[in-house]
Amino acid sequence: MNGHIFGYIRVSTFDQNTSRQLDGLTIDRVFIDKASGKDTRRPELENLKQFVRDGDTVVVHSMDRLARNLDDLRQIVRSLTEKGVKIQFMKENLTFSGDDSPLANLLLSVMGALAEFERSLIRERQLEGIALAKQRGAYTGRKKGLTDDQIMHLKQRAASGEKKSQIARDFGISRETLYKYLKI
């Protein structure tokens, strides 16, 4: 039985380019998520998992595009292969079908662990960079969304007993953000 070929693309931010990941491949349909890989609850990944059938193939640029930690990677691959779906990783040149050899399973685990390790190193370097920038006074964090006058007005309205949800709507902020301003 010859199935369809589906592509899965994930980028972390909306301004990142998706075209390079599966460029030049003949694919019947592509599912694209613009979300962090740390969360497996991605809308297009969920759609893909519901859409594929026995005999289909899912093509992904690399393992880190599918998941950022080993447990998630293995769970996603297992859920697809249990449906009779092959999953092919282009960068690693590996294909999994569910009846894989012990060596293939080892490679999945090793490559997935490397992707997870790489992500943790990136996060560690990012935090170190932020700490150094704070020491130099170059990093002040995210800028306030409201001016000091707006914050004062917001606090006055809250103190007078006005509904917090209405205040938040008027200032175009969430209630959570409103409460943070009230603590300042």
FIRO-287227 format. One record per residue: x, y, z of N, C-alpha, C, O, CB in turn; residue in one letter. Coordinates in steps of 0.001 Angstrom, whole numbers. Each point is the difference from the previous one (the first is absolute). Glycine has a CB too. Example, Ala and Ser with C-alpha at 12.3 -4.5 7.8 and 13.67 -1.06 7.14 Angstrom:
n_xx/n_yy/n_zz/ca_xx/ca_yy/ca_zz/c_xx/c_yy/c_zz/o_xx/o_yy/o_zz/cb_xx/cb_yy/cb_zz/residuo
13190/-5690/7800/-890/1190/0/900/1200/0/1036/-19/665/-2928/-1154/581/A
1542/2223/-1966/820/1190/60/-770/1090/730/509/1108/169/675/-1736/-2314/S
# end
This chain:
n_xx/n_yy/n_zz/ca_xx/ca_yy/ca_zz/c_xx/c_yy/c_zz/o_xx/o_yy/o_zz/cb_xx/cb_yy/cb_zz/residuo
843/-1171/0/-843/1171/0/894/1241/0/819/172/902/-2675/-1419/317/M
1705/2097/-2210/768/1240/-69/-809/1118/609/-1118/276/-434/2317/-1055/-1628/N
-642/1419/3058/-689/1093/665/471/1345/-506/704/101/-1004/-978/-1532/3000/G
-124/2442/-1288/355/1375/-321/1243/411/782/358/-604/1010/-2774/1145/-1487/H
3052/499/-23/1173/556/682/-391/1355/560/-444/885/-730/2069/-2120/-798/I
-1452/1385/2845/-333/1245/679/1262/576/620/866/-728/484/-3221/-72/-28/F
2436/2108/-480/1132/671/609/-417/670/1289/-1140/443/144/2159/-95/-2389/G
-90/-278/3179/-229/760/1231/1145/977/168/1172/-377/-28/-2440/-1540/1104/Y
907/3186/-901/978/1076/184/-332/723/1290/-1163/289/281/1499/-22/-2784/I
700/25/3290/-188/818/1199/1089/1045/70/1186/-301/-136/-2273/-1612/1342/R
665/3148/-990/931/1079/296/-434/610/1334/-1162/-108/393/1627/579/-2883/V
472/162/3170/-300/510/1334/-736/1326/-4/-781/275/911/2776/-1456/-133/S
-1759/2009/-1789/-624/1316/-29/-666/243/-1343/329/-644/-996/1368/1495/2627/T
-2634/83/-1647/-779/273/-1205/833/587/-1125/-370/-138/-1166/-1588/484/2615/F
3068/304/-1137/798/621/-1065/1062/-936/-580/709/378/-932/-1103/1806/2040/D
513/-3403/-565/969/-941/-555/-533/-605/-1293/-1205/-188/-170/2064/-316/2481/Q
66/205/-3214/-349/-524/-1315/-189/-1517/65/848/-719/529/427/2600/-1628/N
-2379/-2347/564/-308/-1429/17/424/-705/-1289/49/-1229/-39/-1958/1730/1554/T
2211/246/-2553/196/-602/-1323/1228/-902/-92/-12/-942/-793/-1106/2926/-144/S
2155/-1745/1695/1230/-778/-139/-101/-1417/549/780/-867/-396/437/2995/533/R
-2154/-2380/761/-15/-1279/705/-292/-1197/-902/648/-1038/137/-1369/2282/1860/Q
-217/-1126/-2894/-341/-1128/-876/109/397/-1465/-699/-535/-861/-828/-371/2627/L
2409/1847/-2028/183/536/-1348/413/-1100/-981/900/-791/285/-262/3011/707/D
-1292/-2261/-2130/358/-933/-1059/-636/-1374/103/238/-846/-862/1849/2062/733/G
-2881/-1463/1148/-644/-1308/163/-1424/37/-551/-680/1022/89/2092/-1479/1950/L
-1849/-642/-2596/-1381/-115/-474/-849/-517/1145/155/-1135/453/588/711/-2847/T
-1646/1286/2852/-804/-320/1179/-1453/316/-316/-301/1017/-625/2241/-539/2202/I
-2843/-1356/-1142/-1425/187/-271/-603/1144/817/-830/756/-505/680/-3186/-25/D
561/2552/1772/-523/1066/867/1021/274/1095/662/-911/497/-3073/245/-973/R
2524/1933/840/944/398/1046/-773/596/1176/-922/796/-179/2739/-370/-1546/V
-1423/-825/2912/-556/534/1239/1082/883/625/1123/-454/216/-2662/-1586/149/F
1203/3306/-75/999/956/494/-437/564/1344/-1095/545/130/1748/38/-2492/I
217/-721/3365/-216/612/1310/1024/1101/195/1168/-149/-361/-2098/-2007/1310/D
485/3253/-379/900/1080/393/-112/92/1510/-743/812/550/497/477/-2772/K
1015/-2154/2871/-88/-142/1449/1272/-629/527/786/-574/-755/-3285/361/628/A
2690/325/1409/1159/-597/642/-90/-1520/-59/-1085/-576/74/1293/2572/1439/S
943/-2630/-1647/51/-1456/-19/-105/-626/1370/-145/-1217/114/1504/1394/-2128/G
-1288/640/3065/-65/-565/1348/-1398/-496/340/-167/-809/914/2006/2337/-231/K
-2842/-1050/-1411/-1382/-401/248/-460/-925/-1114/113/353/-1174/-583/1807/2394/D
-43/-3329/-883/-466/-933/-1031/-1433/293/-419/-489/-587/-965/2027/-1142/1884/T
-2203/2605/-228/-1371/365/-368/48/1164/-986/-214/1163/344/-678/-1952/1906/R
1183/414/-3485/54/981/-1086/-1149/-317/-956/-210/-1161/-350/2758/1448/560/R
-3284/725/-630/-1210/-243/-793/234/-822/-1260/-741/-948/-262/-106/3075/1140/P
1852/-1786/-1655/211/-716/-1256/581/-1394/218/-251/-903/-798/586/3096/-323/E
431/-2377/2179/480/-1342/331/-1185/-887/370/-72/-1158/-411/2288/2094/1203/L
-3140/-385/-15/-1210/-749/360/-818/-330/-1250/-495/-1117/-145/452/2252/2401/E
-97/-156/-3161/-727/-246/-1254/675/-1093/-815/-669/-877/-548/-102/3259/532/N
2087/-2328/-64/755/-1011/-735/-262/-1385/579/-269/-945/-742/2036/2648/197/L
-1690/-1824/1855/-187/-1299/645/-1405/-557/-247/-182/-1212/-117/1844/1889/1867/K
-2638/205/-1826/-1366/-433/-287/-199/-347/-1471/-826/-853/-327/44/2279/2205/Q
1526/-777/-2763/-205/-88/-1439/648/-1220/-637/-571/-595/-914/446/3044/899/F
1317/-2833/487/760/-1080/-646/-675/-1352/197/-702/-240/983/2806/1543/-629/V
-1863/-2176/-1329/-583/-1344/9/1086/-1041/-249/1127/333/-366/-3333/586/-449/R
1850/-2169/1019/886/-1119/-257/548/88/-1426/-761/155/-955/-525/-1580/2604/D
2607/1326/-1786/652/59/-1307/522/1374/-368/737/133/-977/-2205/-1958/298/G
1104/2857/1439/491/1351/-262/1426/159/530/475/-797/809/-2834/1690/-698/D
3017/148/-584/1342/354/470/-8/1457/429/-545/861/-691/1629/-2567/-844/T
-479/1970/2673/179/1377/482/1474/333/-129/861/-734/485/-2832/574/1136/V
2254/1284/-2287/1368/441/-210/235/1249/846/-784/948/-41/828/-1919/-2316/V
1049/958/3124/365/1115/867/1462/334/-292/816/-898/-210/-2502/216/2032/V
2015/1973/-1835/1373/417/-292/989/-644/961/983/-603/-431/-1851/2770/-461/H
616/-2044/2193/897/-603/990/-772/-288/1280/-1090/530/219/3071/686/-1206/S
-1405/-2055/1816/-668/-421/1227/-347/1166/910/-1045/-10/650/2256/-2133/-816/M
-343/3151/219/-264/1122/900/-1165/858/-474/-507/817/768/2911/-819/-156/D
-2834/-161/-1844/-1181/696/-500/-1268/-672/513/-1047/639/110/2318/69/-2161/R
-1174/-1995/2363/-1158/-740/489/-131/108/1514/-1108/152/513/1337/-1723/-2439/L
885/1496/2646/-44/72/1461/1346/460/529/1037/-210/-629/-2766/-1617/713/A
1697/2458/1083/1221/515/614/488/-844/1159/1042/295/584/-1749/1949/-1273/R
-36/-3300/1036/533/-898/1020/-269/-1440/-410/-914/-286/-774/562/2026/2573/N
1140/-2606/-1281/3/-1405/-409/-1334/-689/259/-487/-743/-852/2920/688/1313/L
-3025/292/696/-1268/-652/322/-1081/378/-1003/-728/-862/-492/1363/853/2912/D
-738/1304/-2722/-1006/456/-964/269/-571/-1390/-926/-428/-688/629/2532/2019/D
1556/-2109/-1741/360/-527/-1319/-413/-1466/-123/-637/-396/-976/2566/2013/849/L
-1563/-2401/1110/-326/-1429/-47/-1512/-221/20/-507/-881/-695/2673/366/1856/R
-2883/1307/-372/-1463/-139/84/-651/349/-1336/-901/-711/-446/982/1267/2903/Q
352/513/-3097/-582/411/-1284/298/-1040/-1073/-892/-398/-749/1138/2821/1392/I
994/-2859/-714/378/-1013/-992/-809/-1282/241/-505/-601/-949/2848/1588/775/V
-2464/-1400/1423/-748/-1213/327/-1469/149/-403/-578/-919/-581/2159/455/2491/R
-2192/1624/-1605/-1427/185/-317/-246/-53/-1504/-1046/-473/-445/786/1865/2511/S
1219/-909/-2843/-155/-49/-1457/240/-1407/-543/-773/-493/-821/1496/2885/696/L
342/-3032/584/320/-1326/-542/-1029/-1051/425/-219/-972/-723/2648/1593/752/T
-3053/-441/1121/-1046/-931/422/-1208/43/-927/-769/-960/-63/1544/1229/2412/E
-948/835/-3066/-1086/130/-978/408/-533/-1372/-786/49/-946/-52/1947/2198/K
2061/-2503/-1359/482/-495/-1293/607/1084/-864/129/-161/-1214/-1857/-1576/1332/G
2103/2845/511/570/1147/-704/1514/-36/148/523/-210/1094/-2615/1587/-698/V
2790/-1172/-1509/1459/126/50/332/1452/298/-724/906/-413/1061/-2828/-1228/K
755/2144/2355/478/1358/241/1446/74/-443/836/-820/381/-2431/1151/1564/I
1865/672/-2759/1322/133/-609/601/1345/401/-627/1047/-161/-57/-2520/-1791/Q
1910/1428/2477/734/1206/379/1082/237/-1045/907/-817/-160/-1369/451/2645/F
366/1472/-3187/889/274/-1122/1445/243/448/923/-612/-536/-2874/1570/-686/M
2148/-85/2182/1348/372/425/780/-1193/543/1185/-166/-291/-2035/2449/801/K
176/-3105/277/649/-1161/611/13/-1211/-934/675/-992/275/-1388/1840/1961/E
-38/-766/-3345/-114/-1091/-965/-474/-1293/675/558/-1076/-219/1263/2137/-1152/N
-2866/-926/2196/-557/-1145/724/-1491/-103/-273/-693/1012/-106/2449/-785/1900/L
-2246/-1459/-1909/-1427/-263/-183/-427/-1030/1031/696/-986/241/-581/1520/-2726/T
-1281/-288/3093/-538/-900/1011/-1382/-465/-435/-814/789/-479/2136/368/2301/F
-1577/-2466/-1646/-1265/-556/-456/-720/-809/1079/-1102/-491/-242/2057/434/-2043/S
-377/-88/3428/-626/-772/1070/600/-1380/157/10/-557/1098/-2079/1812/-1507/G
2572/-1809/-685/647/-1315/83/1507/178/-130/682/-758/-689/-2727/-385/-286/D
2535/2159/1651/1401/400/-130/923/-913/796/-397/-641/973/-345/2995/-1313/D
1970/-2384/-107/1018/-805/664/412/661/1313/-254/1186/207/1068/-2042/-2439/S
-192/106/3099/522/593/1238/974/1149/-291/51/976/749/-327/-3200/390/P
1050/2107/-2227/930/1066/-356/-752/1277/-375/414/1096/379/1242/-2817/-1163/L
-2751/1587/48/-795/1171/-374/-574/670/1239/-2/1227/99/-557/-2294/-2302/A
74/272/3147/-530/561/1243/1091/686/815/-244/1030/628/-1507/-2810/-610/N
2943/1213/-27/1130/628/683/321/1345/-650/216/992/697/703/-3262/-76/L
-889/2304/-1951/284/1251/-711/-1048/1064/307/339/1168/187/771/-2481/-2003/L
-2373/918/1870/-1057/947/356/260/581/1385/-114/1208/207/-1531/-2471/-1637/L
1994/399/2369/256/460/1370/1226/900/80/-33/1034/668/-1012/-3127/182/S
2116/1712/-1520/1234/792/48/-208/1355/-670/364/1034/560/1003/-3148/-570/V
-1947/2110/-1182/-206/1260/-718/-980/901/745/191/1215/56/278/-2388/-2223/M
-1512/584/2736/-953/777/790/640/581/1239/-279/1140/372/-1542/-2575/-1221/G
2678/658/1494/699/497/1193/941/1142/-364/142/955/763/-295/-3235/284/A
790/2187/-2200/876/1094/-449/-791/1278/-247/454/1087/357/1084/-2768/-1388/L
-2708/1563/429/-845/1177/-236/-428/631/1328/-19/1224/135/-800/-2241/-2298/A
480/178/3133/-389/492/1318/1180/690/692/-167/1056/610/-1539/-2903/-433/E
2880/1257/-271/1202/571/586/334/1345/-648/343/959/691/499/-3276/-189/F
-940/2379/-1811/270/1239/-723/-935/1113/469/437/1132/208/351/-2464/-2191/E
-2055/1018/2146/-976/992/451/334/492/1400/-122/1192/280/-1627/-2270/-1709/R
2165/183/2306/335/414/1363/1249/884/17/91/927/805/-1128/-3043/73/S
2000/1835/-1760/1184/860/-98/-354/1389/-496/513/997/509/875/-3010/-936/L
-2257/2079/-560/-437/1300/-525/-667/810/1106/295/1183/169/-600/-2179/-2470/I
-583/369/3046/-708/682/1087/983/457/1083/-131/1102/533/-1926/-2488/-1004/R
3029/550/791/1002/351/1007/809/1224/-449/220/925/782/-87/-3348/-67/E
307/2421/-1979/759/1151/-521/-850/1258/-21/495/1092/280/877/-2643/-1670/R
-2645/1405/1060/-898/1144/-17/-120/613/1398/79/1219/153/-1343/-2246/-2077/Q
1076/194/2930/-116/496/1376/1298/638/485/-29/1007/708/-1665/-2783/-256/L
2841/1191/-832/1290/591/365/161/1369/-650/472/941/637/528/-3237/-403/E
-1389/2405/-1488/90/1280/-711/-878/1063/628/405/1156/117/89/-2398/-2198/G
-1680/862/2481/-915/944/655/586/457/1333/-50/1187/323/-1931/-2290/-1438/I
2535/171/1889/597/350/1299/1158/973/-182/114/969/751/-785/-3210/165/A
1538/1996/-1911/1118/909/-256/-486/1365/-458/547/1022/414/876/-2978/-1001/L
-2437/1984/-257/-546/1269/-483/-628/783/1156/99/1226/39/-516/-2257/-2310/A
-223/339/3206/-577/669/1165/1097/622/860/-159/1110/508/-1771/-2723/-533/K
3052/890/187/1116/529/787/556/1285/-619/379/929/713/179/-3266/22/Q
-513/2378/-2062/493/1190/-696/-1042/1113/-63/313/1133/-365/1166/-2613/-975/R
-2726/1146/1699/-1079/974/-85/-577/110/-1406/-776/912/-283/1846/327/2143/G
-703/-2144/-2724/-452/48/-1389/-1335/-709/-196/-654/186/-1026/3034/-94/314/A
-2784/-889/1668/-1245/-762/-128/-927/438/1112/291/-195/1181/890/-1788/-2239/Y
-2277/2564/681/-954/466/997/-1294/-778/-53/-950/308/719/1964/1936/-855/T
-1052/-3249/-715/-1226/-792/-137/-952/640/-979/339/955/-699/-71/-1767/3027/G
-1442/275/-2361/-1026/488/-913/-481/1371/449/-163/260/1192/-536/-2619/-1721/R
478/3221/-439/-473/1350/317/-1457/-49/428/-768/-843/-462/2398/1836/-1176/K
-1999/-80/2524/-1375/83/453/-905/354/-1173/376/775/-880/387/-96/3185/K
-1944/-1249/-2304/-964/281/-1056/-765/1295/248/-544/589/-935/336/-3035/555/G
163/2890/1623/-730/1216/348/961/1035/577/1017/-339/605/-3113/-1006/-175/L
1753/2596/-630/810/1083/561/-283/116/1493/-950/-596/509/941/1830/-2724/T
840/-465/2910/-212/205/1437/-1340/681/269/-679/-332/972/3161/487/-646/D
-2869/801/-1187/-1298/671/163/-1157/-981/-174/-984/55/738/2004/2079/-1571/D
-899/-3031/-145/-1045/-1001/-213/-102/-945/1188/-1097/-379/412/1469/531/-2880/Q
773/-529/3012/12/-896/1164/-666/683/1199/-767/-630/728/2890/-472/-1571/I
-1830/2377/1043/-603/751/1100/-1529/70/-189/-760/-212/945/2901/1576/-672/M
-2569/-1065/-1495/-1437/68/-305/-666/-1367/212/-1104/-83/536/1548/1932/-2205/H
222/-2889/1252/-493/-1370/160/-185/-313/1487/-1021/-564/393/2185/-141/-2535/L
-187/1067/2959/-80/-259/1439/-1133/790/648/-673/-506/898/3135/61/-871/K
-2676/1669/-471/-1084/825/544/-1359/-628/-308/-877/-58/861/2304/2119/-1127/Q
-1589/-2528/-963/-1270/-623/-396/-248/-1277/798/-1129/-274/408/1373/1240/-2718/R
822/-1751/2533/-145/-1237/771/-338/317/1452/-824/-682/609/2452/-480/-2138/A
-993/2200/2089/-242/393/1396/-1421/509/198/-554/-127/1092/2973/695/-857/A
-3015/4/-1274/-1368/516/112/-1045/-1115/-98/-1196/248/144/1986/1909/-1131/S
-319/-3408/735/-918/-1136/-9/-490/-408/-1374/-865/-868/-117/192/1584/2334/G
1208/-109/-3250/-410/-370/-1360/415/-1442/-297/1008/-485/513/-802/2897/-1263/E
-997/-3085/-84/295/-1404/-333/1344/-104/-709/306/747/-929/-2769/-1244/750/K
3251/-462/658/1341/-197/-550/-48/-412/-1480/847/415/-791/-50/-1063/3085/K
-1772/-154/-2650/-89/-446/-1395/-251/1182/-936/536/36/-1108/-1405/-2264/1884/S
63/3191/-340/-278/1179/-830/1245/882/-118/290/526/-1075/-2711/-593/1784/Q
3143/226/377/1234/790/-25/996/-634/-969/608/687/-821/-986/57/3214/I
534/-2048/-2286/934/-711/-885/-391/195/-1458/861/265/-840/-432/-1965/2640/A
-1724/1571/-2114/-459/214/-1388/306/1414/-476/470/194/-1121/-2286/-1876/1481/R
1553/2658/484/219/1405/-380/1469/292/-297/308/824/-861/-2268/-189/2268/D
2869/-1309/-695/1427/222/-209/610/-977/-1005/1177/109/-343/-1057/760/2665/F
-926/-1823/-2792/488/-967/-989/1008/-988/560/936/-410/-686/-1327/2123/-1027/G
187/-2091/2977/899/-947/646/-826/-1136/602/-1218/114/138/2906/1724/353/I
-1022/-2924/-137/-704/-1110/639/-212/325/1480/647/890/551/358/-2551/-2198/S
-1913/930/2274/-208/212/1436/1250/-373/782/322/637/1003/-2775/-1084/-1284/R
3157/-584/-175/1243/-397/664/999/1160/-8/642/286/1010/-1027/-2691/-1692/E
505/3066/-473/901/1150/-103/-487/1143/875/804/694/623/-198/-1371/-2955/T
-1904/874/2382/-570/1036/855/425/-224/1463/426/934/678/-2399/-699/-2263/L
1852/-1471/2053/365/-304/1394/1489/227/243/390/409/1093/-2250/-2089/-988/Y
2688/1422/-1104/1429/268/148/247/1488/158/827/410/815/-292/-2439/-2176/K
-1251/2849/583/142/1455/134/-495/482/1361/556/942/563/-830/-706/-3043/Y
-749/-866/3002/-537/423/1295/973/-310/1137/-67/622/1060/-2250/-994/-1933/L
3216/-583/658/985/-340/1031/1193/941/9/740/59/982/-1452/-2415/-1186/K
902/3090/-880/1175/878/-119/-88/1147/981/896/842/47/-675/-1444/-2456/I
# end
